[in-house]
Amino acid sequence: MCLAVPGKIMSIEGKDAQIDFGGVMREANISMVQAGVGDYVIVHAGFAIQVIDEDEAKETIQLWEEMLAHASQADS
């Protein structure tokens, strides 16, 4: 199973972008999408496969944070 977590493009050099996934920076190829610095993208296997709007990205990130917090509490 694959999980799609939105990340924010912080910089671009050629077709490679530095993407911030909640403080974790990763490089991904953005040649499959039309995206710029500040855009949110879904990355799979090192490639940005979809641009999503900021509101949707922030809502998804918030849901992930809630699930992780709940899981941490359940483990305690």
Secondary structure, DSSP 8 states (H G I E B T S, - for coil): -----EEEEEEEETTEEEEEETTEEEEEE-TTS---TT-EEEEETTEEEEEE-HHHHHHHHHHHHHHHHHHHHHH-
